[in-house]
Amino acid sequence: MKIQSILIYSFVASATLLGSACRKYVEIEQNDRRTLKTTDDYRYLLNNKGNFETSYLLPLVTSDNIAPEVASTAASVWGGSTQLAYIWSAQFFTGDQQDGGWNNLYKHIYVANEILDGVMDSQNGTPAQKLAVAAEARVHRAFAYYSLANQYAPVYDPTKAESQQGLPLLLTVDLFQNLSRVSLTQVYEQIITDLTTAINNLPNYPSFNYHPSKVSAYALMSRVYLTMRNFEEAGRYADLALALDPTIYNLEDFTGDETFPRLIDDKEVLLSKTSAGYMIGPLNPELISLYKEGDLRLKLFIDNEPGTYKGYIYKKPVFNSSGNYYNASYVGLSSPEVLLNRAEVYARQNNAAKVVELLNLLRKKRFSADKYVELTTADVNSDLLQSVIDERRREFVGTDLRWYDMRRLTLDGGYFKTITRTFNGQTYSLNAGSPRLVYPINERVLSFNPEIGQNPR
């Protein structure tokens, strides 16, 4: 086995490397031919941020955070795939275009599988060191499968998941695997298995936030169970994460000379993942109206230039290996997400006092001190769940979480409202029963692997 720079795209094999008769699965660029032998070799794969950090972009485009009408002049800064995703088209990519999100996530899975395939038999490592490496790989794999399931598979419905079409579930480095989809239940069972297997071999917190840890595994478990509508377990894992006292910044500290910490130093980030590129576009006026006077998030998290397309550029700092800033959104796991997961569970249990307590814990650190007003139960009693949903929209602006929330809220009656968009003079709608809540599989992927099958359009 080799240490390789592995690009999984469209499950296409390199004919020169694997031979024209081989299963079309991956293209492998052999930048480093050193054999994977030692535990440190496998740790090297985990330490390379490029193997697991960059993920996807489309959830930023398809959510209702973007304005319902975008002039063609403003959208001219978008690529063709972004325009097609904005209207939830039957296909997002044309010709030989690649779906970067699908490719990146299956690359993460491939590298994780490569680690899990060999680390326990590696040389010069203690059993504890090997288990720690394997645990990190399992968390990365679980995150990738969760992300794929919430973009390319149906909304998880516990009454239907056994029969819902999931994903190709690849758990080894075999290039000749069956790529037929398993059920959505099997995908989520694997995610939970990976996380529960990993947790005991992870530290409470990592040395750097692109490494998985107990707190990030608990956070991901809470997210997964919230999506599965197992609210008791979602709350339990949120409590386990909160017991480790994750950081939530006071945003007022960053309104003066002190700048927001860069991603690698951001203690709110429990597991660092970034979008594959960035999204610029006008914000939905409905979203802007949710922010009250003195709320610093609209100022510090994203650009907001009303009346222009510059309204959705994520502002938190991401730096490349050369130390240069570039635009990308944080799409990993964070302390505020854990807090709001717990608040949502309390809302579903009709516990107004705990909802208010947790919302105030976050809001106090999001407002300028002179504008902050504590919520009371009277402020939220009319609709506890909507109060949490609105807070999630404010907190996670510019990230992927709104798309995931939109999908799962289709099972909660009136909490999903039909979205209508106008683009190039045509109107498009997305309702709670629409198959367009599931992304299309790239036709290039299907041309090599028809057994995967297209999602209903």
N, C-alpha and C positions, 0 to 999 in steps of 0.2 A: 504494500500500500504506500502511496506517496502523499506528502504534504502538497496540496494543490490549491490553486485559485480556481474555484469551481463556480461556473455560471450556469445555473439551471434556467433555461428559457425554452418554453414551448416543448419541453422534453425532447429536444433535438440533439442527436448525437453528432459528434464530429466524425465524419466518414474517414478522415485521414488517421484519426487516432484509434477508432473502434472498429473500422471496417464497414463497408457499405451494407453488409448483411446483418449488422447488429441492430438491436432494439433501439429505436430513436428516443433517447431519454435525456442525456445531458451533453453539454459541450464542456470539455475540460481543458483549461489552459495551464500547462505545466510550467509555472514560473519558478518553482523550487522543487527539485527532485529528491530532496532529502527524505529518507524513509521514516515513517512514523514508528518509532520503537519505544521511546521513553514516555513516562507520564508527563514530563515537561513538554514533549512534542505535542501532546494533546492539549495541555494547558496553553501552549502557544496559539492553537486554533481559537481558543476562547478569548485570549487576550487581544486578538486582532479584531478591532471594532468593525472593520469592514465585512466581517463574516456574518454579523447579526444585527447591526444597528439600523441601517437604512431599510425602509419597509415599503410604503405605498403612499398614494396621493388621493385616489378617487373619493374616499369618504368625505374629504374636505369639499369636494365639488358637488356631490349629490345631496348633501344635507340642506335643510331649509335655512341655514345660516346665511346663504347667499341670497341676494335680492331676487324677488320674483320676476323682475324684468331687467334685462341687461341689454343695453344698446349694442348694436353690431360694432360700432366704433370702439367701445370699451372692450368687447370680447375679442377684438382683433389681436390683443396681446396673448390670448389663449391659443394653444395648439388645437388641432382638429379633434383629438381625442377628448380634450377637456370640454370643448363645445358639445360633443356628442354625449358625454357623461352628464353635462348640465341639464340636458333634456331627457335623460334616462332612455337613451336611444336603444334600439334592438342590438346594435353593436357599438362598442366604444372605439375600436381600432379597425383600421382598414389596410388592405394590402399586406405588406410584410411588417407592419408595425407590431411591436412587442408590448405586452402588458407588464409594465415594470413591477407592479404590486404582486401579481401572481408569481412572476419570476423570482423576485427577491425572497418572498416567503418560502417558496419551495427550495431555494438555495439555502436558507436558514435551516430547513428541515434536513437537507442533504448533509450539511456540515455537522449538524447535531447527530445524525445517524452514523456518520463516519466516526465521530468521537465515541459514541456508545458501542459501536461495533468492536472497538479495539482497546479502549483505555483500561479495562479491568485486567487485561493480559499484558499490559505494557511493563516496561522494565524501569527499575530505579525509582519506584514510587511506593509509598506506604499504602496499605489498604484505605486508610482515611483520605489520603490525597486523591486516590483514584475515585473513590466514592464522591468526593467533592466535585471533581471535574465532571463526572457523569451527571451529578445533580444539576449543575449549571446547564448542561446540554439539554436535559429534560425540560427545564423551565423555558429555554429558548424555543424548543420544539412545541411546547404547549402554547406559548404565545402565538407562534406562527399559525398553528392549526385553529386557534380561536379566531384570529384575524381573517383567515381564509373562510372559515365557516360563516362569519358575519358579513362577508362580502359576496361569496360565490355559492352559498347554500341557503336554503329557506330559513325563515325566522323559526327559531326553536320553539316548538309547541309540544309540551310534555304529553299531550294526548295523542300526538301524531308522529313523534320523532322516530319511532321504530320503523315507520314506513316512509319517512321523508328522505329524499336523496341527499347524501352528504358530499363527500370528497374522495378522491384517491387517497388512501391512507397508507403512506410509505413509512416503514419503520426500520428498514435496513438499507444498506448501500448497494444492494443488488440492482444492476442496470436493466434487468429484464423482468421487472415486477408487473403483476397485473394492475393496470391503471383504472379498472372499473371502480365506480364509486361504492363506498360502503354507506350504511344508513347514517343519518345524523346522530342517532343515539351512539353508535360506535365511535364516531369522531369525538363526541363529548366525553365518553367513557375513557378514551385514550388520553385526553387532556387531563382529566382528573387523576388517572393512574400516574401519569408523568409527574404531576405536581405532588401528590401524596407520597410517591416514592422518593422524590427529591428533598422534601422539606427537612427531614432529620439530618441530612448531610450538608446543610447550608449554614453559614454564619447568620446571626441576626441581621447584620448590615454588611455590605461589601466594602472592599477597599476603594473601588470606583463604581459609580452607579450604572455602568454598562455590564456589570457582573450581577447575576441573580443572587438573591439572598432569601432568608426566611421572610422578611417583611414584604418583599416583592412577590414571593410565591403566595403568601396569604392574601395579598391584594388581588392577584390574578384569580385565585380561587373565589374570592368574594365577587369579582366581576363575572366569572363563569356561572356561578350559582344564581346570580341575579338574572342573567340571561336565560337560564334554565327554569326560572320562576320557582326555585327552591329557596324561598326567602329566609327561612330559618338558618340554613347553612350559609347563605350570603352574609347574614348578620353575624354569625359565629366567626367566620373567617375575617370579617372586618374588625371584630373585637380583638382577635388575636394580633392583627396588624397594629391596631391602635394601642394595644398593651405595650408595644415596643416604642411608643412615643415618637412617631414620625414627625418631622419638622413641617410647620406651616409658617411661611414668612409673613411679617407685617409689611404690606406693600408700601406703606408710607415711608419706610426706611429707604426706598429706592426712588423717591421723588426729588431728592436733592442731588448732591454730588456723587453719591454712591450709586454705582450701576448695578443692574440686575446680574446675579452670578451667571457665568457661562454654564452651559449644559453639564459639563463634567463636574462642576462644583456646586450644582444646584441640589440642595439637600431635600427639596420637595420631591425631586425625581427619584422614585424607588427602583425603576428599571428604565434605562435610557433607550429609547427608540426614536428615530426621526423619519419624517415623511420623505418620500422620493421626489424631491422638488418642492415647489411652493405654489400656493394658490393666491392670486390677486383678483379681487372683484368687489363690487359694491355689497355692503352688508344689508341684510334684510331689515327694513325699518322696524318691523315687529320685534326683532331681537334687540335693536338699539333701545327701544322703548322700555325694555325690562331693566335697564340700568338706571338707578336712582342717582340723584345729585351726590357727588362725593365718592362714588364708586370708582376706584382707581384701575380696575381691570380693563376697562375700555381704552384707557390711556396707555397702560403699560404692556398689555398682552398683544394688541394688534394695532395697526394703523387705522385711523378712522377719519377719512376725508369725505364727508357727505357730498353726494352729487358727483363723485368721481369713482373710477374703478379701484382706486387705492383705498380699500377698506378692509381687506382681509389678509394683509401681509403680516404674518406672525412675527412678533418683535423680540421674543426672547432670544438671547444670543447662542448661535451654534457656530462652532469654529471647525475648520478643516485641519488637516495635519500640518499645514503651513502656518496656522494661526490666523487665517483670514476668515472674517465673518461671512456667512452665507445664509440665505433665507431657507428655513425649513421649519416645520412644525414639530412640537413634541407629541409623539403618539404612543408613548410608553405608559408606565404606571406611576401614579403620584399619590402623595399624602392626601390632598383634597378629595381625590376620587374615593379613597377609602372612607373618609369622613362622610361624604355624601351618599355612598352606598349604604352606610349604616343608617343615615337619616331616612333614606327611602324605605328601608325595611321597617323602621319605626312608624313611618307614615302609613304603610300598608297594615300595620298592627293598630292603627288609630291611637298612637301614643303621642299626643300633641306636645306634651311637656318635653319629651326627649327630642322631638323634631326641632322645636324652638331652641333648645340648648345647643344642639349641634350646629344648626344654621348660624346662630349667634357666634359660636366659637370661630367659625370661618369668616363671617361677615365683619366681625370686629377687626380682622386683619386685612380686610379688603377695602375699607373706607378710610378717607382722611378723618382724623379724630374729631374735628369740629363738625363733621356732617353725619357722623355715625349715630344711628338711633336703633336701640335694641328692638328686636321683634318680640311680641307677646303672643300668647296662644290665640288671642282675639284676631291677630293678623293672619293666622294660618288656618283657623278652625273651619273656614268655609270650604277649603279643599287642601288637606294636608299634602297629598301626593303632588298636586300641581305646584305647591310651594317649593317642593324639593326639585321637581323637574325644571322650574324656572331658574333655580339656583345653579343647577347643573349646566343649563344653557349659558348662564353668565360666566361661570367658572371655566368651562371647557371650550369657550369660543376659540375658533381657529384650529381646533384639533379634530380627531376622528370620532370622538365619543358621541357627538350629537347624532350622527348617522346610526350608530349602534342603538342608541336610545330610541330613535324614531322607529326602528324596526321592531324592537321588543314591545314598544308601547302600542303597536297595532293590536295586541291581544288584550288591551285595557280599555276597550270601548272608545269613548270620546277623547282620550288623551292623544290620539293621532288625528290630526286634521288634514284633510286633503290639501295637497300643495299644488298650486297652479303657477306655471311660468310662461312668460312670453319671450320668444327669441326669434329674431328675423321675421317678425310679423305673424308667427304661428304660436298657438297656445298648446301647452302640454300639461297634463295633470298626473299626479301620483296619489293613489288612494290606498287605503289600508289593505285591500285585497289584491293589489297590483303585483303581477309577476316581476315588474321592473324594480321591486325592492331587492331583487337578487341580480347581481352583475352578470353579464354574459361571459361565457368562456371565450377567450380569443380564438377566432376561427383558425389561426395558424396552429394553435395547440391541437385543435380538433382534427386538422388535416393530417397530422402525424399519429394522433391517438383518438380515433373516432369512438372508442369504447367509453370514453369519459362522458360523452353526450352533452348537448347544449342545454342550458337552462331554459325553461319556458319563457317565451317573450310575449 
